[in-house]
Amino acid sequence: MARKVHKIIDLHCDSVCSLMEGKDIRGAVKDVHVDLPRLREGNVALQVFAAYVPPETDNAFSYACERLDAIDAFAASDERLTPVETAAELRDVLAAEKTGVMAAVENGLAIEDSLEKLEKLRRKKVRIITLVHSKHLPWIASCTGGEDRGLSDFGLQVIDALGDLGMIPDVSHSSESAFWEVIKRSKKPIIASHSCAYGLCAAARNLKDDQLRALADSGGLVGVNFFSCFLYEPFRLVFEREEKNGNADPEVSVHVPQSIIADHIDYMVKAAGEDCVALGSDFDGVSALPEGVTGSDFYPVLEAELRSRGYSEKRIEKIFSGNFLRLLEEWE
């Protein structure tokens, strides 16, 4: 049996969908990746729940707020859970036996081109905002929209406002040009909450070596995504081919070993150093995971794999929790 893991911080899950469907994830739930028993089994000290706003959503701000309210209600619903907004609160859960819940918004569509609405999201305790999703916004381009442009003048204002409000910009899903403009404009370190290494898997969502090094140089982080399509090139090639053929959610019979997650961690550490690597599973937001990855209870297995590769306890602790704690402290 795998050893108990270090405390875990997971920078991205889409499990708000379970909450909106009325699933009580305080207990064990079938067909989900994240529920409280799995979080406890995986020793997860902080789970970031993303209020995802699909592209072209009408009333996107209200849509996001409904999901943020569901995240708040979940965090307050059980004595084993606690909301986390600050570095001090994060240190407390790392030292205790509770599981912290932090709110994020995925897709800047939620602000409806309004800095006032961005401020309102911050007042709802949002600490992270994924700037764009799979379709361009007027002020920032997506990596999957077929056009590599950066930030508009309003987009630059958004980055400035995020710095003033204490909201961390998340460039997962951003175009390559937008990545560079955000990292240049932000006065504090940014994150790519759920992305992988382009050098191992050439998905548009993944980060190239110079991007990884830029994150490291600026004190930023990349959270390794567990989606097979971003981890394993043979799987990606088949998956994207099937998507182009009109299959919206293809099932791919390509064996994806769970060790590929550690391979991406290895690659990023070698490319940019151990201080810029974190975890961002994308649980409950992905259609395929490597074999044996069932959800948040997987982390003891990942730790055992890293330990077998010679990772020190200090390095594991940094990747699993310490790097994000350090970044959050820099934002306060």
N, C-alpha and C positions, 0 to 999 in steps of 0.2 A: 504494500500500500504506500502511496506517495506521501512524503512528509508534508506537514502543514506549511503553507506558504507564508512568506512575509505578507504584511498588510498590502492590499491592492488598491490602487486608484485606477478606475476605468474612465477615460475621458469622453466616451460616447456610447450610448445605447439608444435604441428607438422603442424602448419598452413602454413609452407613454401610449402606444397603440393598444397594449394590453389593458391599461387603465381605462382608456376611452371605450373599450369593448366591454367594460364591466367585470373584467377578470380580477379576482382577489389574489394578487400575487404575494400577499403576506403568507400564503400557504403554497404548497407545491401545486403547480399547474402544468398540465400536459401541453406539449407543442409550443412552449415558449423557451427562450434562452435565459431570461432573468426572472427569478422570483426570490422571495426572501430566504427560503431554505438553501437555494443555490448560492446566493450571495454570502450566506453564513458559512457554507461549506467551502467556498473559495476564499474566505477571509477577506472579503471586500470591505475596505474601510470607507471608501467613497465611490459611489456610482453617479456619474453625470447623466441625467436624463434630458434628452433633447426634445424640445417641443418642435417637431418637424412640421413645416408648412409646405405642402406640395406646390410646385410651380403652377401659376395661373389660378390659384385659390382666390375666390372672391372674399372680401372682408378679411384679408390675411391677418391684420392686427388682432381682430376679435378671435379669429381661429387660433392664433398662437396663445392668446390670453386664456382661452378655455383649457388648453392643454397645460399651461403653467399652473392654473388653479388645480388641475387634477394631480400634478406633481406635488404641489404644496399639501394637498389633502392626504396623499399617500405618505409623505414624510411625517405627517402629524398623527398618523393612524395607528401606530404601534410603538410601544416603548423601546423596541429594539432598533428603531429608526430615528434619525434626527436630521433636520435641515442643516445644511452647511453653506455658508456664504463667504466667510472670512478665513484667513490663514489661521487665526487663533482657534476657530471652531474646527478646522481641519486637523490641527495638532491634537485637539481634544479627542476626536474620534480615532486618530491613529494610536492614541494612548489607551483607549477604552475598548469595550466590546460591542459598541453600537456600529451600525452601518449608516454612514452619512449619505444624504441625497442633495445634489447640487443641480440647479436648473440652468439649462442652456436653451437657445433658440437656434434652429437649423433652417436657414434661408432668410437673408436680409429682406426678402419680399415682405416679411412681417412688419417692417417699419413704415411701409406704404409711402416711401420717399419723404419721411417726416422725421426730423431730429427730435421733435417733441414726443413722438411716439417711441422713438428709441429711448428717450429718458424715462418714459412710462414703463418700458420693459425693465429698465434697471431698477426702478422702484418696486418691481415685482421680484426682485432678488436674482435676476439673471446675471450670471458672471461671464458667460461665454456666448458669442454669437458666430455661427457659421455664416459667412458673408453672403454666400450664394449657393444654389443647388445645381440642378441639371439644365437650367435654362438661364440665359443672360438676364440681368436686370439692367435698367437704364444706366445705372452708376457703376456696375461691375460685371465682368464677363465670367461665365462658367468655363471650366476646362472641357466640358463635353458639348459646347454649343457651336463648335466649328469656326470660331472666330477668336483669335488670340489678341484681345485688347485688354487694357488695364482699367484704371479708375477714371471716372469723370471728375469734374470739379466738385460735384456733390459727393462723390465717393471719397474724395480727399477730406471733405468736411466730416463724413461719417467716421473715418479713422481718427481724426482729431477729437471728435466727440466721444468716441469709445475710450480714448485715453483719459479724457476729463472725467468720464463717468465710472471708470474702473471696470470696464467690460473688455474682456480679452478677445481680440480678433482671431477667428479661426479660418484658415485658408484652405482647408480641405474643400474640394469642389471648385476652388478658384482657378482661373486661367493662369498660365505661367507668367504672363505679363502682369496680371493683377497681383500674383504672389510677390513679385519683385517690388511693385509700387507700395504694397502694404508694408512689407518688411522695412522699406526705406522710410516710409512716412511715420510709422508707429514709433513713439518714443520709448516704448516698453516692449519686452519680448512677446512674440506672437506664438500661436500654436497651429499645427495641422492635426486636428484631434483624432482623425481616423483615416490614415493614409499609409501606404507601404512604399517600398523601394523600387523605383523604375528600373534600376540596374538588374533586378531579379525578375520583374514582371512589368511589361511595357504597357500597362493600363494608363489611360490619360489621367486618372485620378492620383497616380503615384508621383513621388518626388524624385527628381534627378539628383545626381551627386552634388552638383553645385548648389542646389536648393537645400539639401541636407546640411552642407557645410555653412551656408548662410544662416540657417536656423541656429546651428551650434554657435557660430560667431556672435550672434545677437542675444544669446541666452534663451532662445526659443526651444520648442519641443515638437516632436512628431509622435503621435500615438499609433502604434501598429494596429492596423485593421485586420480582422480575422476572416474576411470574405475571400473565398477561394479564388474568385476572379481577379482579385488584386494581389494575391499571394503567389499563384502558380501559373506560369506562362502557358503550359499545354492546356490547362483548363480555360484560361482566358481566351485563347484562340478559338476553341470550340464554342464557348459561351457567346462571344461577340459575333461569330459567324451565324449562329442560330438566331440571335437578336436581329441581325440584318435580314434574315429570311422571314422575319415577321413573327417569330416566336417570342412573345413578350416576357415569358418567365421560363427559359429553357432548363430542362434537367440534363445534366451533363454526366456521362458515365466515365469520368476520368478520375483515377485514384489520386487523391490529394493527401499526402502524409501530414500528420499534425506537426511533424518536425519542421515544416516549412515556415511556421511562425517564428521559431527560434532562428531559422536561417535569415529572415528579414531583420531580426534584432541584431544578429551577428554582423550583417552587412552594414547596417546603420552605425553600429558602434565602430566598425573599422573605417567607415567613410567619414564620420563626423564626431566620434567620441561618445562616451557613455553618458555624458551630461545632457544630451538632447533627445534621448529615447525614452518613450513612455508607452502606455497601453491605451488603445482606443478601439475596443472590440467590434463595435457596430452591431452588437447582439440585438436580435429582434428586428433588425433592419436589412438583413441579408438572407438570400435564398439558399446559400450553400456554404458550409463550413468544412474544414478539413476533417478527415476521419477521426472519430473519437472525441471531437470537440462538441460538447452538448450544451454548453452555456457557462455561466459564471462559476460553476463547480470545477471547471477545467484547470484553474490556475495552479493547484498543487502539481499537476502533471507538467505544466510549463516550467515551473520552478525546478522540478527534478531534471528536466531536459537541459536547462541552462547550467545547472550545477554539474551535470555530466560533461558539459563542454568546458568546464574549468572556471566558470564565473564565480567570482568571490562573493561573499555575503554582502559586502559593501556595494558592489556593482548591481547585484540583484535588487537590493533595497532602493538604489537610485532609480532604476528603471521602473520598479513596481510602484513607488510612491514618492521617493525623495525629490525627484526632479520637478514634479508638478508642485509640491509644497514650496520648493525654492522659488519657482516662477510666480506662484500666487503671492508669496511674500514680497516679491519685487513690484507687484501691482498695488501694494498697500503702503 
